[in-house]
Amino acid sequence: MNMPDPLTARYRPLKTSYSDTPVLVIDTEAEPHEILDAAHQRIRAAGDLLETLYCLCFKQADASDIPNIISALYLLTQDGNELLDVARQRLPKISTD
């Protein structure tokens, strides 16, 4: 019988990794509030970047900056969402009975 690797079960690789070897992982056994704090930090950073872009004058922007901005926003929101998923799994289930 194959037993799951405990390290693989505990450390979830981020989907935003560009290689087959995960470098950045989520510790699924970390305290839920710490996971939520990490998610909040990334989602807030993405929101702040969007707010900054909203306030800027795009006449001075270079078209080559757009892929860089999209990449940063993707990484921040994807990592934040993955952290939220792990935190949601770690939170105690609330009974509605």
The first five atom37 places (N, CA, C, CB, O) and aatype in JSON, in Angstrom:
{
  "aatype": [12, 2, 12, 14, 3, 14, 10, 16, 0, 1, 18, 1, 14, 10, 11, 16, 15, 18, 15, 3, 16, 14, 19, 10, 19, 9, 3, 16, 6, 0, 6, 14, 8, 6, 9, 10, 3, 0, 0, 8, 5, 1, 9, 1, 0, 0, 7, 3, 10, 10, 6, 16, 10, 18, 4, 10, 4, 13, 11, 5, 0, 3, 0, 15, 3, 9, 14, 2, 9, 9, 15, 0, 10, 18, 10, 10, 16, 5, 3, 7, 2, 6, 10, 10, 3, 19, 0, 1, 5, 1, 10, 14, 11, 9, 15, 16, 3],
  "atom_mask": [
    [1, 1, 1, 1, 1],
    [1, 1, 1, 1, 1],
    [1, 1, 1, 1, 1],
    [1, 1, 1, 1, 1],
    [1, 1, 1, 1, 1],
    [1, 1, 1, 1, 1],
    [1, 1, 1, 1, 1],
    [1, 1, 1, 1, 1],
    [1, 1, 1, 1, 1],
    [1, 1, 1, 1, 1],
    [1, 1, 1, 1, 1],
    [1, 1, 1, 1, 1],
    [1, 1, 1, 1, 1],
    [1, 1, 1, 1, 1],
    [1, 1, 1, 1, 1],
    [1, 1, 1, 1, 1],
    [1, 1, 1, 1, 1],
    [1, 1, 1, 1, 1],
    [1, 1, 1, 1, 1],
    [1, 1, 1, 1, 1],
    [1, 1, 1, 1, 1],
    [1, 1, 1, 1, 1],
    [1, 1, 1, 1, 1],
    [1, 1, 1, 1, 1],
    [1, 1, 1, 1, 1],
    [1, 1, 1, 1, 1],
    [1, 1, 1, 1, 1],
    [1, 1, 1, 1, 1],
    [1, 1, 1, 1, 1],
    [1, 1, 1, 1, 1],
    [1, 1, 1, 1, 1],
    [1, 1, 1, 1, 1],
    [1, 1, 1, 1, 1],
    [1, 1, 1, 1, 1],
    [1, 1, 1, 1, 1],
    [1, 1, 1, 1, 1],
    [1, 1, 1, 1, 1],
    [1, 1, 1, 1, 1],
    [1, 1, 1, 1, 1],
    [1, 1, 1, 1, 1],
    [1, 1, 1, 1, 1],
    [1, 1, 1, 1, 1],
    [1, 1, 1, 1, 1],
    [1, 1, 1, 1, 1],
    [1, 1, 1, 1, 1],
    [1, 1, 1, 1, 1],
    [1, 1, 1, 0, 1],
    [1, 1, 1, 1, 1],
    [1, 1, 1, 1, 1],
    [1, 1, 1, 1, 1],
    [1, 1, 1, 1, 1],
    [1, 1, 1, 1, 1],
    [1, 1, 1, 1, 1],
    [1, 1, 1, 1, 1],
    [1, 1, 1, 1, 1],
    [1, 1, 1, 1, 1],
    [1, 1, 1, 1, 1],
    [1, 1, 1, 1, 1],
    [1, 1, 1, 1, 1],
    [1, 1, 1, 1, 1],
    [1, 1, 1, 1, 1],
    [1, 1, 1, 1, 1],
    [1, 1, 1, 1, 1],
    [1, 1, 1, 1, 1],
    [1, 1, 1, 1, 1],
    [1, 1, 1, 1, 1],
    [1, 1, 1, 1, 1],
    [1, 1, 1, 1, 1],
    [1, 1, 1, 1, 1],
    [1, 1, 1, 1, 1],
    [1, 1, 1, 1, 1],
    [1, 1, 1, 1, 1],
    [1, 1, 1, 1, 1],
    [1, 1, 1, 1, 1],
    [1, 1, 1, 1, 1],
    [1, 1, 1, 1, 1],
    [1, 1, 1, 1, 1],
    [1, 1, 1, 1, 1],
    [1, 1, 1, 1, 1],
    [1, 1, 1, 0, 1],
    [1, 1, 1, 1, 1],
    [1, 1, 1, 1, 1],
    [1, 1, 1, 1, 1],
    [1, 1, 1, 1, 1],
    [1, 1, 1, 1, 1],
    [1, 1, 1, 1, 1],
    [1, 1, 1, 1, 1],
    [1, 1, 1, 1, 1],
    [1, 1, 1, 1, 1],
    [1, 1, 1, 1, 1],
    [1, 1, 1, 1, 1],
    [1, 1, 1, 1, 1],
    [1, 1, 1, 1, 1],
    [1, 1, 1, 1, 1],
    [1, 1, 1, 1, 1],
    [1, 1, 1, 1, 1],
    [1, 1, 1, 1, 1]
  ],
  "atom_positions": [
    [[0.84, -1.19, 0.0], [0.0, 0.0, 0.0], [0.88, 1.25, 0.0], [-0.95, 0.0, 1.22], [1.8, 1.36, 0.82]],
    [[0.62, 2.16, -0.88], [1.41, 3.39, -0.97], [0.88, 4.4, 0.04], [1.36, 3.98, -2.4], [-0.31, 4.74, 0.04]],
    [[1.76, 4.87, 0.9], [1.41, 5.9, 1.88], [1.77, 7.25, 1.29], [2.14, 5.66, 3.24], [2.82, 7.39, 0.66]],
    [[0.92, 8.27, 1.48], [1.26, 9.59, 0.95], [2.48, 10.15, 1.66], [0.07, 10.56, 1.11], [2.69, 9.94, 2.85]],
    [[3.28, 10.86, 0.91], [4.47, 11.5, 1.45], [4.02, 12.62, 2.4], [5.39, 12.07, 0.31], [3.32, 13.54, 1.97]],
    [[4.4, 12.55, 3.69], [3.94, 13.58, 4.63], [4.41, 14.98, 4.28], [4.4, 13.24, 6.02], [3.7, 15.95, 4.57]],
    [[5.57, 15.1, 3.67], [6.04, 16.44, 3.28], [5.2, 16.99, 2.15], [7.52, 16.39, 2.87], [4.89, 18.18, 2.12]],
    [[4.81, 16.12, 1.2], [3.97, 16.57, 0.1], [2.59, 16.97, 0.61], [3.84, 15.46, -0.97], [2.0, 17.93, 0.11]],
    [[2.09, 16.25, 1.6], [0.78, 16.58, 2.17], [0.84, 17.88, 2.96], [0.29, 15.43, 3.06], [-0.12, 18.65, 2.96]],
    [[1.95, 18.13, 3.63], [2.05, 19.33, 4.47], [2.38, 20.57, 3.66], [3.1, 19.12, 5.56], [1.79, 21.63, 3.9]],
    [[3.28, 20.47, 2.73], [3.74, 21.65, 1.98], [3.15, 21.63, 0.57], [5.3, 21.68, 1.91], [3.51, 20.79, -0.26]],
    [[2.25, 22.55, 0.33], [1.59, 22.64, -0.98], [2.34, 23.65, -1.84], [0.09, 23.06, -0.82], [2.47, 24.81, -1.47]],
    [[2.84, 23.2, -3.0], [3.55, 24.14, -3.89], [2.59, 25.17, -4.47], [4.26, 23.38, -5.02], [1.44, 24.86, -4.77]],
    [[3.08, 26.37, -4.63], [2.28, 27.42, -5.26], [2.16, 27.13, -6.75], [2.9, 28.82, -5.01], [3.12, 26.67, -7.37]],
    [[1.01, 27.4, -7.32], [0.78, 27.16, -8.74], [1.57, 28.13, -9.62], [-0.7, 27.28, -9.06], [1.75, 27.88, -10.81]],
    [[2.04, 29.22, -9.04], [2.75, 30.23, -9.83], [4.21, 29.86, -10.08], [2.68, 31.56, -9.14], [4.95, 30.65, -10.67]],
    [[4.64, 28.69, -9.64], [6.02, 28.25, -9.85], [6.28, 28.03, -11.33], [6.31, 26.96, -9.06], [5.41, 27.51, -12.04]],
    [[7.46, 28.41, -11.8], [7.8, 28.25, -13.21], [8.61, 26.99, -13.49], [8.58, 29.45, -13.67], [8.94, 26.71, -14.64]],
    [[8.92, 26.23, -12.45], [9.72, 25.01, -12.66], [8.99, 23.8, -12.08], [11.12, 25.16, -12.02], [7.98, 23.93, -11.39]],
    [[9.53, 22.63, -12.38], [8.94, 21.4, -11.86], [9.28, 21.18, -10.38], [9.42, 20.22, -12.68], [8.6, 20.43, -9.69]],
    [[10.32, 21.84, -9.91], [10.72, 21.73, -8.52], [10.13, 22.89, -7.75], [12.27, 21.69, -8.38], [10.5, 24.04, -7.98]],
    [[9.21, 22.61, -6.82], [8.59, 23.72, -6.07], [9.6, 24.39, -5.14], [7.4, 23.21, -5.25], [10.27, 23.74, -4.34]],
    [[9.68, 25.69, -5.26], [10.56, 26.48, -4.42], [9.74, 27.19, -3.34], [11.37, 27.5, -5.26], [10.14, 27.24, -2.18]],
    [[8.6, 27.74, -3.74], [7.72, 28.41, -2.81], [6.54, 27.49, -2.51], [7.24, 29.77, -3.38], [5.87, 27.0, -3.41]],
    [[6.3, 27.28, -1.22], [5.24, 26.37, -0.8], [4.42, 27.01, 0.32], [5.82, 25.02, -0.34], [4.86, 27.96, 0.97]],
    [[3.23, 26.47, 0.54], [2.39, 26.87, 1.67], [2.46, 25.76, 2.7], [0.9, 27.14, 1.22], [2.23, 24.59, 2.39]],
    [[2.78, 26.13, 3.92], [2.76, 25.17, 5.03], [1.31, 25.01, 5.45], [3.66, 25.65, 6.24], [0.75, 25.87, 6.13]],
    [[0.69, 23.91, 5.05], [-0.74, 23.72, 5.32], [-1.03, 23.48, 6.79], [-1.26, 22.56, 4.51], [-2.19, 23.47, 7.2]],
    [[0.01, 23.29, 7.59], [-0.19, 23.1, 9.03], [0.09, 24.36, 9.83], [0.7, 21.97, 9.52], [0.06, 24.34, 11.06]],
    [[0.37, 25.46, 9.15], [0.57, 26.74, 9.85], [-0.75, 27.18, 10.47], [1.12, 27.84, 8.87], [-1.82, 26.72, 10.08]],
    [[-0.66, 28.06, 11.43], [-1.86, 28.59, 12.07], [-2.73, 29.29, 11.03], [-1.5, 29.56, 13.23], [-2.21, 30.05, 10.21]],
    [[-4.04, 29.04, 11.05], [-4.92, 29.67, 10.05], [-4.8, 31.19, 9.99], [-6.34, 29.3, 10.34], [-4.86, 31.77, 8.91]],
    [[-4.64, 31.84, 11.15], [-4.54, 33.31, 11.12], [-3.26, 33.77, 10.42], [-4.59, 33.88, 12.53], [-3.24, 34.84, 9.81]],
    [[-2.19, 32.98, 10.5], [-0.95, 33.33, 9.8], [-1.11, 33.15, 8.3], [0.22, 32.49, 10.32], [-0.6, 33.95, 7.51]],
    [[-1.82, 32.11, 7.91], [-2.1, 31.89, 6.48], [-2.98, 33.02, 5.95], [-2.78, 30.51, 6.25], [-2.75, 33.53, 4.86]],
    [[-4.0, 33.4, 6.74], [-4.88, 34.5, 6.34], [-4.11, 35.81, 6.24], [-6.03, 34.65, 7.33], [-4.36, 36.61, 5.33]],
    [[-3.18, 36.05, 7.17], [-2.36, 37.27, 7.11], [-1.54, 37.32, 5.83], [-1.44, 37.35, 8.34], [-1.43, 38.37, 5.2]],
    [[-0.95, 36.17, 5.44], [-0.16, 36.12, 4.21], [-1.04, 36.37, 2.99], [0.56, 34.75, 4.07], [-0.64, 37.07, 2.06]],
    [[-2.25, 35.79, 3.0], [-3.19, 36.02, 1.89], [-3.59, 37.48, 1.83], [-4.45, 35.13, 2.05], [-3.61, 38.08, 0.76]],
    [[-3.91, 38.06, 2.98], [-4.31, 39.47, 3.04], [-3.19, 40.36, 2.5], [-4.66, 39.87, 4.48], [-3.46, 41.3, 1.75]],
    [[-1.96, 40.07, 2.87], [-0.82, 40.88, 2.42], [-0.73, 40.88, 0.9], [0.49, 40.36, 3.04], [-0.51, 41.93, 0.29]],
    [[-0.88, 39.72, 0.28], [-0.75, 39.63, -1.17], [-1.93, 40.27, -1.89], [-0.62, 38.19, -1.6], [-1.74, 40.98, -2.88]],
    [[-3.12, 40.03, -1.4], [-4.3, 40.61, -2.04], [-4.32, 42.12, -1.85], [-5.59, 39.99, -1.47], [-4.72, 42.85, -2.77]],
    [[-3.91, 42.62, -0.7], [-3.83, 44.06, -0.45], [-2.79, 44.69, -1.38], [-3.47, 44.34, 1.03], [-3.03, 45.76, -1.93]],
    [[-1.64, 44.04, -1.57], [-0.6, 44.56, -2.46], [-1.12, 44.65, -3.89], [0.67, 43.68, -2.4], [-0.85, 45.62, -4.59]],
    [[-1.86, 43.63, -4.33], [-2.45, 43.67, -5.67], [-3.46, 44.81, -5.77], [-3.12, 42.32, -6.01], [-3.49, 45.52, -6.78]],
    [[-4.29, 44.98, -4.75], [-5.26, 46.07, -4.74], [-4.59, 47.43, -4.76], [0.0, 0.0, 0.0], [-5.03, 48.34, -5.47]],
    [[-3.52, 47.57, -3.98], [-2.78, 48.84, -3.97], [-2.17, 49.14, -5.33], [-1.68, 48.81, -2.91], [-2.18, 50.29, -5.78]],
    [[-1.64, 48.11, -5.98], [-1.06, 48.3, -7.32], [-2.15, 48.72, -8.31], [-0.37, 47.01, -7.8], [-1.93, 49.62, -9.13]],
    [[-3.31, 48.08, -8.24], [-4.41, 48.47, -9.13], [-4.87, 49.9, -8.86], [-5.59, 47.52, -8.95], [-5.17, 50.64, -9.8]],
    [[-4.92, 50.29, -7.6], [-5.32, 51.66, -7.27], [-4.31, 52.67, -7.8], [-5.47, 51.83, -5.74], [-4.68, 53.72, -8.31]],
    [[-3.03, 52.33, -7.69], [-1.99, 53.21, -8.22], [-2.12, 53.34, -9.73], [-0.6, 52.67, -7.86], [-2.02, 54.44, -10.27]],
    [[-2.35, 52.23, -10.41], [-2.49, 52.26, -11.86], [-3.72, 53.07, -12.27], [-2.59, 50.84, -12.42], [-3.7, 53.77, -13.29]],
    [[-4.77, 52.97, -11.51], [-6.0, 53.71, -11.79], [-5.75, 55.22, -11.73], [-7.12, 53.32, -10.79], [-6.35, 55.99, -12.49]],
    [[-4.87, 55.64, -10.83], [-4.61, 57.06, -10.63], [-3.54, 57.62, -11.57], [-4.18, 57.3, -9.2], [-3.4, 58.84, -11.67]],
    [[-2.8, 56.76, -12.26], [-1.72, 57.23, -13.12], [-2.23, 57.7, -14.47], [-0.7, 56.13, -13.31], [-3.3, 57.31, -14.93]],
    [[-1.44, 58.52, -15.07], [-1.72, 58.95, -16.44], [-1.01, 57.98, -17.39], [-1.24, 60.45, -16.69], [0.21, 57.87, -17.37]],
    [[-1.78, 57.26, -18.2], [-1.21, 56.24, -19.05], [-0.55, 56.81, -20.3], [-2.28, 55.27, -19.45], [0.06, 56.06, -21.06]],
    [[-0.64, 58.11, -20.53], [0.04, 58.71, -21.67], [1.55, 58.6, -21.52], [-0.37, 60.18, -21.83], [2.27, 58.56, -22.52]],
    [[2.02, 58.54, -20.28], [3.45, 58.47, -20.03], [3.94, 57.03, -19.87], [3.79, 59.26, -18.79], [5.15, 56.8, -19.75]],
    [[3.03, 56.07, -19.87], [3.41, 54.67, -19.66], [3.97, 54.07, -20.94], [2.21, 53.85, -19.17], [3.62, 54.48, -22.05]],
    [[4.83, 53.1, -20.77], [5.41, 52.37, -21.89], [4.61, 51.06, -22.07], [6.94, 52.09, -21.66], [4.3, 50.4, -21.08]],
    [[4.3, 50.71, -23.29], [3.52, 49.49, -23.56], [4.23, 48.24, -23.06], [3.25, 49.36, -25.05], [3.57, 47.25, -22.74]],
    [[5.54, 48.27, -22.98], [6.28, 47.09, -22.51], [6.09, 46.87, -21.0], [7.77, 47.25, -22.83], [6.43, 45.81, -20.48]],
    [[5.56, 47.88, -20.29], [5.31, 47.72, -18.86], [4.07, 46.87, -18.57], [5.14, 49.08, -18.21], [3.95, 46.3, -17.49]],
    [[3.16, 46.79, -19.53], [1.89, 46.09, -19.29], [2.1, 44.62, -18.93], [1.01, 46.19, -20.53], [1.49, 44.17, -17.96]],
    [[2.93, 43.85, -19.64], [3.13, 42.45, -19.23], [3.74, 42.33, -17.83], [4.03, 41.75, -20.23], [3.42, 41.39, -17.1]],
    [[4.62, 43.25, -17.47], [5.22, 43.22, -16.13], [4.18, 43.47, -15.05], [6.34, 44.26, -16.03], [4.18, 42.81, -14.01]],
    [[3.3, 44.41, -15.3], [2.24, 44.73, -14.35], [1.28, 43.55, -14.22], [1.48, 46.0, -14.78], [0.89, 43.18, -13.11]],
    [[0.89, 42.97, -15.34], [-0.02, 41.83, -15.32], [0.61, 40.65, -14.59], [-0.41, 41.42, -16.75], [-0.07, 39.97, -13.83]],
    [[1.89, 40.41, -14.82], [2.59, 39.32, -14.15], [2.59, 39.51, -12.63], [4.02, 39.21, -14.66], [2.34, 38.57, -11.88]],
    [[2.88, 40.73, -12.19], [2.88, 41.02, -10.75], [1.49, 40.83, -10.15], [3.37, 42.45, -10.5], [1.35, 40.24, -9.09]],
    [[0.48, 41.34, -10.83], [-0.88, 41.19, -10.34], [-1.3, 39.72, -10.31], [-1.85, 41.99, -11.2], [-1.97, 39.29, -9.37]],
    [[-0.92, 38.96, -11.32], [-1.24, 37.53, -11.36], [-0.6, 36.8, -10.18], [-0.78, 36.91, -12.69], [-1.27, 36.05, -9.48]],
    [[0.69, 37.02, -9.98], [1.38, 36.34, -8.88], [0.74, 36.67, -7.54], [2.85, 36.72, -8.86], [0.49, 35.77, -6.73]],
    [[0.48, 37.94, -7.29], [-0.09, 38.34, -6.01], [-1.47, 37.77, -5.79], [-0.14, 39.85, -5.92], [-1.76, 37.25, -4.71]],
    [[-2.34, 37.85, -6.78], [-3.71, 37.37, -6.6], [-3.77, 35.84, -6.58], [-4.61, 37.91, -7.7], [-4.54, 35.27, -5.8]],
    [[-2.99, 35.17, -7.41], [-3.01, 33.71, -7.43], [-2.49, 33.16, -6.1], [-2.15, 33.16, -8.6], [-3.1, 32.27, -5.51]],
    [[-1.36, 33.69, -5.62], [-0.83, 33.24, -4.33], [-1.81, 33.54, -3.2], [0.54, 33.9, -4.05], [-2.01, 32.72, -2.31]],
    [[-2.4, 34.72, -3.22], [-3.38, 35.09, -2.2], [-4.58, 34.16, -2.2], [0.0, 0.0, 0.0], [-5.05, 33.75, -1.14]],
    [[-5.07, 33.81, -3.38], [-6.2, 32.89, -3.46], [-5.85, 31.49, -2.97], [-6.7, 32.82, -4.89], [-6.65, 30.85, -2.3]],
    [[-4.66, 31.02, -3.31], [-4.24, 29.71, -2.82], [-4.12, 29.7, -1.3], [-2.9, 29.31, -3.46], [-4.51, 28.73, -0.64]],
    [[-3.59, 30.78, -0.74], [-3.5, 30.89, 0.72], [-4.89, 30.9, 1.35], [-2.74, 32.16, 1.11], [-5.11, 30.27, 2.38]],
    [[-5.82, 31.61, 0.73], [-7.2, 31.61, 1.25], [-7.81, 30.22, 1.21], [-8.07, 32.59, 0.44], [-8.53, 29.83, 2.13]],
    [[-7.54, 29.46, 0.15], [-8.06, 28.09, 0.06], [-7.53, 27.22, 1.21], [-7.68, 27.47, -1.29], [-8.29, 26.47, 1.82]],
    [[-6.24, 27.33, 1.5], [-5.65, 26.55, 2.59], [-6.23, 27.0, 3.93], [-4.11, 26.7, 2.6], [-6.56, 26.16, 4.77]],
    [[-6.36, 28.3, 4.13], [-6.92, 28.81, 5.39], [-8.35, 28.33, 5.57], [-6.86, 30.36, 5.43], [-8.75, 27.96, 6.67]],
    [[-9.12, 28.33, 4.51], [-10.51, 27.89, 4.57], [-10.58, 26.41, 5.0], [-11.22, 28.08, 3.19], [-11.46, 26.03, 5.76]],
    [[-9.66, 25.6, 4.51], [-9.62, 24.19, 4.87], [-9.23, 23.99, 6.33], [-8.65, 23.45, 3.96], [-9.64, 23.02, 6.96]],
    [[-8.42, 24.91, 6.87], [-7.92, 24.79, 8.24], [-8.9, 25.31, 9.28], [-6.62, 25.51, 8.38], [-8.82, 24.92, 10.45]],
    [[-9.81, 26.17, 8.88], [-10.75, 26.75, 9.84], [-11.74, 25.68, 10.31], [-11.51, 27.95, 9.22], [-12.12, 24.79, 9.53]],
    [[-12.16, 25.76, 11.57], [-13.12, 24.76, 12.05], [-14.44, 24.86, 11.3], [-13.36, 24.94, 13.56], [-14.9, 25.95, 10.93]],
    [[-15.03, 23.71, 11.08], [-16.32, 23.67, 10.39], [-17.4, 24.16, 11.35], [-16.64, 22.22, 9.88], [-17.45, 23.76, 12.51]],
    [[-18.27, 25.05, 10.85], [-19.35, 25.6, 11.67], [-20.63, 24.83, 11.33], [-19.54, 27.14, 11.42], [-21.03, 24.76, 10.17]],
    [[-21.24, 24.27, 12.32], [-22.47, 23.53, 12.13], [-23.65, 24.49, 12.09], [-22.66, 22.48, 13.23], [-23.73, 25.41, 12.9]],
    [[-24.56, 24.26, 11.14], [-25.75, 25.12, 11.03], [-26.98, 24.42, 11.6], [-26.0, 25.5, 9.56], [-28.11, 24.87, 11.39]],
    [[-26.76, 23.32, 12.32], [-27.88, 22.58, 12.93], [-28.48, 23.34, 14.09], [-27.43, 21.22, 13.4], [-29.43, 22.86, 14.71]]
  ]
}
